[in-house]
Amino acid sequence: MSHTPPVSRRSWLQSALAASTAFTTAGLGLPLAAQAQSAPTFPARPIKVVVPYPAGGVIDVTARAVTDALAQHWGQAVIVDNRPGANGNLGAQAVHQAEPDGYTLLVGSMLTVINPLTDRTTRWRTSDFAPIASMGSTPNIWVVPASAPWHSLPAFVAQARQQPGAFNVANPGLGSSNHLGLEQLVASTGITLTQINYQGQPPFVTDLINGQLHIAPLTATLALPHIRSGKLRALAVSAPSRLPALTEVPTLAELGWADATVVPWSGFMAPAGTPASTMAQLRTAIAQVQTQTSVLQRYATLQAQAPERPQDFAQLVQREQQRWTALLGNTVQTASVR
């Protein structure tokens, strides 16, 4: 008859713990692996993209070209939330207050740099947003009425120097790329123009065509139809290179006024503090969809120039901040435009 040797309490506890550990590992190993495989990846829910401008504008349409492609790429809704008002501040403030988790993004622009410099009531700073990826830029075109006597910008500048303040120029908004381009042009050329203020660009187009305004910087998307119809004449392009649709029109730099080149840019931004891994996934996805034919065709329709590489967008924002901080200080008013 065999006997089981006595087992001490210590050895029994050790055996029980070993068995328990083996059971736990064997019993939970598969579920843990399955859980790791099914862990949600970014984005796990819809993303909201705040556009601080009205629907249908150039920046809004450009943003929707990218967000539509992102929704298909991710298989997840990307919702555009238009929040115009206060020169872009309302939308920016909403994103500034959002959780920095990558699910609320801002379509930033030059105003994201300009507003904190020109509006003391702004409750955020450019550094409160982390640049993700550029959406590119839509250049401005310096145009005059088709009935105007000037067929080149140097010809207009020459007459404006002889008749200070005699010619009206449109300003569609304090701190806008059009206004800053205007300020830079008069500073570069030494001319004096009489500024007429408008709420946005579309309202002044009719006055320009009718000759009540003598010159204006107008977004290429708005200008081209009127140039093609013969109602407006293009004198110069505020862009690094000539536009494919207007190859005969020189850039400001070609005319010797490179300092007057102001290129309105836009891009996706997130609240500062968004995790680096989330930022990386956003950059990768946006860069991928921006190479799609449908997106490129939409860009071409808008006369939008290619976006900066995602990794270069932060540098662009930094350069713009340095440029306008040095030139504007706390105001964009100068004596050269009255």
WOJO-V105331 format. One record per residue. N is the residue number from 1. RES is the residue in one small letter. SS is DSSP state (H for helix, E for strand, - for the rest). PSI is psi in whole degrees, 0 to 359 (none if undefined). NEAR is the number of other C-alpha atoms within 12 Angstrom. Layout:
BEGIN
n->N res->RES ss->SS psi->PSI near->NEAR
n->N res->RES ss->SS psi->PSI near->NEAR
END
This chain:
BEGIN
n->1 res->m ss->- psi->127 near->3
n->2 res->s ss->- psi->154 near->4
n->3 res->h ss->- psi->140 near->6
n->4 res->t ss->- psi->126 near->6
n->5 res->p ss->- psi->146 near->6
n->6 res->p ss->- psi->146 near->9
n->7 res->v ss->- psi->126 near->12
n->8 res->s ss->- psi->159 near->10
n->9 res->r ss->H psi->320 near->10
n->10 res->r ss->H psi->313 near->11
n->11 res->s ss->H psi->328 near->12
n->12 res->w ss->H psi->317 near->13
n->13 res->l ss->H psi->319 near->13
n->14 res->q ss->H psi->318 near->14
n->15 res->s ss->H psi->318 near->15
n->16 res->a ss->H psi->318 near->14
n->17 res->l ss->H psi->320 near->14
n->18 res->a ss->H psi->317 near->14
n->19 res->a ss->H psi->320 near->15
n->20 res->s ss->H psi->318 near->15
n->21 res->t ss->H psi->317 near->15
n->22 res->a ss->H psi->320 near->14
n->23 res->f ss->H psi->315 near->13
n->24 res->t ss->H psi->316 near->15
n->25 res->t ss->H psi->317 near->15
n->26 res->a ss->H psi->322 near->14
n->27 res->g ss->H psi->328 near->14
n->28 res->l ss->H psi->352 near->15
n->29 res->g ss->H psi->312 near->15
n->30 res->l ss->H psi->313 near->13
n->31 res->p ss->H psi->321 near->15
n->32 res->l ss->H psi->319 near->15
n->33 res->a ss->H psi->317 near->14
n->34 res->a ss->H psi->322 near->11
n->35 res->q ss->H psi->320 near->12
n->36 res->a ss->H psi->322 near->12
n->37 res->q ss->H psi->329 near->11
n->38 res->s ss->- psi->6 near->11
n->39 res->a ss->- psi->136 near->13
n->40 res->p ss->- psi->137 near->10
n->41 res->t ss->- psi->162 near->16
n->42 res->f ss->- psi->133 near->24
n->43 res->p ss->- psi->141 near->27
n->44 res->a ss->- psi->354 near->18
n->45 res->r ss->- psi->172 near->19
n->46 res->p ss->- psi->146 near->21
n->47 res->i ss->E psi->139 near->28
n->48 res->k ss->E psi->128 near->35
n->49 res->v ss->E psi->113 near->39
n->50 res->v ss->E psi->121 near->41
n->51 res->v ss->E psi->112 near->44
n->52 res->p ss->- psi->33 near->36
n->53 res->y ss->- psi->164 near->34
n->54 res->p ss->- psi->154 near->24
n->55 res->a ss->- psi->143 near->19
n->56 res->g ss->- psi->348 near->20
n->57 res->g ss->- psi->172 near->23
n->58 res->v ss->H psi->312 near->37
n->59 res->i ss->H psi->320 near->43
n->60 res->d ss->H psi->313 near->33
n->61 res->v ss->H psi->319 near->30
n->62 res->t ss->H psi->317 near->43
n->63 res->a ss->H psi->318 near->50
n->64 res->r ss->H psi->330 near->35
n->65 res->a ss->H psi->321 near->34
n->66 res->v ss->H psi->316 near->42
n->67 res->t ss->H psi->325 near->41
n->68 res->d ss->H psi->317 near->29
n->69 res->a ss->H psi->323 near->30
n->70 res->l ss->H psi->320 near->36
n->71 res->a ss->H psi->318 near->25
n->72 res->q ss->H psi->321 near->19
n->73 res->h ss->H psi->317 near->23
n->74 res->w ss->H psi->337 near->25
n->75 res->g ss->- psi->31 near->18
n->76 res->q ss->- psi->143 near->21
n->77 res->a ss->- psi->137 near->21
n->78 res->v ss->E psi->108 near->30
n->79 res->i ss->E psi->125 near->25
n->80 res->v ss->E psi->125 near->35
n->81 res->d ss->E psi->102 near->28
n->82 res->n ss->E psi->122 near->30
n->83 res->r ss->- psi->73 near->26
n->84 res->p ss->- psi->161 near->24
n->85 res->g ss->- psi->150 near->18
n->86 res->a ss->H psi->39 near->22
n->87 res->n ss->H psi->34 near->34
n->88 res->g ss->H psi->353 near->37
n->89 res->n ss->H psi->327 near->37
n->90 res->l ss->H psi->313 near->29
n->91 res->g ss->H psi->318 near->37
n->92 res->a ss->H psi->320 near->44
n->93 res->q ss->H psi->323 near->35
n->94 res->a ss->H psi->319 near->32
n->95 res->v ss->H psi->324 near->40
n->96 res->h ss->H psi->326 near->33
n->97 res->q ss->- psi->353 near->22
n->98 res->a ss->- psi->161 near->25
n->99 res->e ss->- psi->132 near->19
n->100 res->p ss->- psi->69 near->25
n->101 res->d ss->- psi->4 near->29
n->102 res->g ss->- psi->359 near->38
n->103 res->y ss->- psi->356 near->31
n->104 res->t ss->E psi->115 near->37
n->105 res->l ss->E psi->159 near->46
n->106 res->l ss->E psi->139 near->52
n->107 res->v ss->E psi->97 near->49
n->108 res->g ss->E psi->165 near->49
n->109 res->s ss->E psi->191 near->45
n->110 res->m ss->H psi->326 near->41
n->111 res->l ss->H psi->337 near->40
n->112 res->t ss->H psi->336 near->48
n->113 res->v ss->H psi->319 near->42
n->114 res->i ss->H psi->316 near->41
n->115 res->n ss->H psi->314 near->38
n->116 res->p ss->H psi->339 near->32
n->117 res->l ss->H psi->333 near->31
n->118 res->t ss->H psi->347 near->27
n->119 res->d ss->- psi->108 near->25
n->120 res->r ss->- psi->346 near->15
n->121 res->t ss->- psi->353 near->16
n->122 res->t ss->- psi->127 near->25
n->123 res->r ss->- psi->12 near->22
n->124 res->w ss->- psi->166 near->28
n->125 res->r ss->- psi->161 near->26
n->126 res->t ss->H psi->324 near->35
n->127 res->s ss->H psi->351 near->22
n->128 res->d ss->H psi->356 near->28
n->129 res->f ss->E psi->140 near->38
n->130 res->a ss->E psi->117 near->41
n->131 res->p ss->E psi->134 near->42
n->132 res->i ss->E psi->295 near->43
n->133 res->a ss->E psi->145 near->43
n->134 res->s ss->E psi->150 near->42
n->135 res->m ss->E psi->2 near->47
n->136 res->g ss->E psi->199 near->40
n->137 res->s ss->E psi->152 near->38
n->138 res->t ss->E psi->105 near->43
n->139 res->p ss->- psi->158 near->43
n->140 res->n ss->E psi->150 near->46
n->141 res->i ss->E psi->131 near->44
n->142 res->w ss->E psi->118 near->46
n->143 res->v ss->E psi->155 near->43
n->144 res->v ss->E psi->163 near->42
n->145 res->p ss->E psi->149 near->34
n->146 res->a ss->- psi->335 near->25
n->147 res->s ss->- psi->354 near->20
n->148 res->a ss->- psi->153 near->27
n->149 res->p ss->- psi->350 near->18
n->150 res->w ss->- psi->130 near->25
n->151 res->h ss->- psi->7 near->24
n->152 res->s ss->- psi->156 near->26
n->153 res->l ss->H psi->321 near->37
n->154 res->p ss->H psi->325 near->24
n->155 res->a ss->H psi->319 near->19
n->156 res->f ss->H psi->314 near->32
n->157 res->v ss->H psi->320 near->32
n->158 res->a ss->H psi->317 near->17
n->159 res->q ss->H psi->324 near->23
n->160 res->a ss->H psi->328 near->26
n->161 res->r ss->H psi->326 near->20
n->162 res->q ss->H psi->335 near->16
n->163 res->q ss->- psi->73 near->17
n->164 res->p ss->- psi->130 near->22
n->165 res->g ss->- psi->2 near->24
n->166 res->a ss->- psi->344 near->23
n->167 res->f ss->- psi->138 near->30
n->168 res->n ss->E psi->138 near->30
n->169 res->v ss->E psi->143 near->41
n->170 res->a ss->E psi->136 near->44
n->171 res->n ss->E psi->109 near->37
n->172 res->p ss->- psi->0 near->29
n->173 res->g ss->- psi->131 near->30
n->174 res->l ss->- psi->125 near->34
n->175 res->g ss->- psi->358 near->37
n->176 res->s ss->- psi->165 near->38
n->177 res->s ss->H psi->327 near->44
n->178 res->n ss->H psi->315 near->42
n->179 res->h ss->H psi->316 near->42
n->180 res->l ss->H psi->324 near->39
n->181 res->g ss->H psi->322 near->44
n->182 res->l ss->H psi->312 near->47
n->183 res->e ss->H psi->319 near->41
n->184 res->q ss->H psi->324 near->35
n->185 res->l ss->H psi->314 near->39
n->186 res->v ss->H psi->328 near->32
n->187 res->a ss->H psi->322 near->25
n->188 res->s ss->H psi->326 near->22
n->189 res->t ss->H psi->341 near->29
n->190 res->g ss->- psi->15 near->25
n->191 res->i ss->- psi->165 near->31
n->192 res->t ss->- psi->126 near->32
n->193 res->l ss->E psi->154 near->36
n->194 res->t ss->E psi->117 near->28
n->195 res->q ss->E psi->131 near->32
n->196 res->i ss->E psi->121 near->30
n->197 res->n ss->E psi->140 near->25
n->198 res->y ss->- psi->160 near->24
n->199 res->q ss->- psi->84 near->19
n->200 res->g ss->- psi->173 near->28
n->201 res->q ss->- psi->314 near->32
n->202 res->p ss->H psi->322 near->25
n->203 res->p ss->H psi->333 near->20
n->204 res->f ss->H psi->355 near->31
n->205 res->v ss->H psi->317 near->36
n->206 res->t ss->H psi->316 near->23
n->207 res->d ss->H psi->326 near->25
n->208 res->l ss->H psi->314 near->36
n->209 res->i ss->H psi->322 near->29
n->210 res->n ss->- psi->354 near->18
n->211 res->g ss->- psi->4 near->25
n->212 res->q ss->- psi->332 near->24
n->213 res->l ss->- psi->146 near->33
n->214 res->h ss->- psi->334 near->39
n->215 res->i ss->E psi->157 near->47
n->216 res->a ss->E psi->148 near->53
n->217 res->p ss->E psi->121 near->52
n->218 res->l ss->E psi->136 near->47
n->219 res->t ss->E psi->138 near->43
n->220 res->a ss->H psi->321 near->41
n->221 res->t ss->H psi->320 near->34
n->222 res->l ss->H psi->327 near->32
n->223 res->a ss->H psi->320 near->40
n->224 res->l ss->H psi->314 near->30
n->225 res->p ss->H psi->323 near->22
n->226 res->h ss->H psi->331 near->26
n->227 res->i ss->H psi->316 near->28
n->228 res->r ss->H psi->328 near->17
n->229 res->s ss->- psi->353 near->14
n->230 res->g ss->- psi->12 near->18
n->231 res->k ss->- psi->334 near->24
n->232 res->l ss->E psi->156 near->38
n->233 res->r ss->E psi->131 near->37
n->234 res->a ss->E psi->132 near->43
n->235 res->l ss->E psi->327 near->39
n->236 res->a ss->E psi->158 near->48
n->237 res->v ss->E psi->132 near->46
n->238 res->s ss->E psi->83 near->45
n->239 res->a ss->- psi->160 near->40
n->240 res->p ss->- psi->332 near->26
n->241 res->s ss->- psi->165 near->26
n->242 res->r ss->- psi->153 near->26
n->243 res->l ss->- psi->141 near->30
n->244 res->p ss->H psi->329 near->20
n->245 res->a ss->H psi->347 near->25
n->246 res->l ss->H psi->60 near->25
n->247 res->t ss->- psi->341 near->14
n->248 res->e ss->- psi->351 near->18
n->249 res->v ss->- psi->123 near->28
n->250 res->p ss->- psi->161 near->30
n->251 res->t ss->E psi->164 near->34
n->252 res->l ss->- psi->324 near->35
n->253 res->a ss->- psi->321 near->23
n->254 res->e ss->- psi->331 near->23
n->255 res->l ss->- psi->358 near->24
n->256 res->g ss->- psi->9 near->17
n->257 res->w ss->- psi->56 near->28
n->258 res->a ss->H psi->326 near->25
n->259 res->d ss->H psi->340 near->27
n->260 res->a ss->H psi->357 near->34
n->261 res->t ss->- psi->115 near->37
n->262 res->v ss->- psi->115 near->39
n->263 res->v ss->- psi->114 near->40
n->264 res->p ss->- psi->120 near->43
n->265 res->w ss->E psi->166 near->38
n->266 res->s ss->E psi->161 near->43
n->267 res->g ss->E psi->168 near->47
n->268 res->f ss->E psi->136 near->48
n->269 res->m ss->E psi->157 near->46
n->270 res->a ss->E psi->159 near->44
n->271 res->p ss->E psi->140 near->38
n->272 res->a ss->- psi->141 near->29
n->273 res->g ss->- psi->356 near->22
n->274 res->t ss->- psi->134 near->28
n->275 res->p ss->- psi->142 near->20
n->276 res->a ss->H psi->323 near->19
n->277 res->s ss->H psi->322 near->17
n->278 res->t ss->H psi->317 near->27
n->279 res->m ss->H psi->318 near->32
n->280 res->a ss->H psi->319 near->22
n->281 res->q ss->H psi->322 near->23
n->282 res->l ss->H psi->315 near->39
n->283 res->r ss->H psi->315 near->33
n->284 res->t ss->H psi->314 near->23
n->285 res->a ss->H psi->316 near->28
n->286 res->i ss->H psi->317 near->37
n->287 res->a ss->H psi->323 near->34
n->288 res->q ss->H psi->313 near->23
n->289 res->v ss->H psi->336 near->28
n->290 res->q ss->- psi->353 near->35
n->291 res->t ss->- psi->356 near->23
n->292 res->q ss->- psi->146 near->21
n->293 res->t ss->H psi->318 near->15
n->294 res->s ss->H psi->321 near->21
n->295 res->v ss->H psi->316 near->31
n->296 res->l ss->H psi->322 near->26
n->297 res->q ss->H psi->320 near->19
n->298 res->r ss->H psi->320 near->28
n->299 res->y ss->H psi->316 near->30
n->300 res->a ss->H psi->320 near->23
n->301 res->t ss->H psi->322 near->23
n->302 res->l ss->- psi->359 near->35
n->303 res->q ss->- psi->26 near->34
n->304 res->a ss->E psi->138 near->37
n->305 res->q ss->E psi->156 near->34
n->306 res->a ss->- psi->142 near->32
n->307 res->p ss->- psi->156 near->32
n->308 res->e ss->- psi->154 near->28
n->309 res->r ss->- psi->143 near->24
n->310 res->p ss->H psi->319 near->32
n->311 res->q ss->H psi->346 near->22
n->312 res->d ss->H psi->350 near->21
n->313 res->f ss->H psi->319 near->30
n->314 res->a ss->H psi->323 near->28
n->315 res->q ss->H psi->323 near->19
n->316 res->l ss->H psi->312 near->31
n->317 res->v ss->H psi->320 near->37
n->318 res->q ss->H psi->317 near->21
n->319 res->r ss->H psi->317 near->16
n->320 res->e ss->H psi->320 near->29
n->321 res->q ss->H psi->318 near->27
n->322 res->q ss->H psi->318 near->18
n->323 res->r ss->H psi->309 near->21
n->324 res->w ss->H psi->333 near->32
n->325 res->t ss->H psi->319 near->22
n->326 res->a ss->H psi->324 near->15
n->327 res->l ss->H psi->328 near->22
n->328 res->l ss->H psi->322 near->25
n->329 res->g ss->- psi->242 near->21
n->330 res->n ss->- psi->11 near->20
n->331 res->t ss->- psi->151 near->22
n->332 res->v ss->- psi->7 near->30
n->333 res->q ss->- psi->135 near->22
n->334 res->t ss->- psi->166 near->23
n->335 res->a ss->- psi->348 near->17
n->336 res->s ss->- psi->345 near->23
n->337 res->v ss->E psi->129 near->31
n->338 res->r ss->- psi->none near->23
END
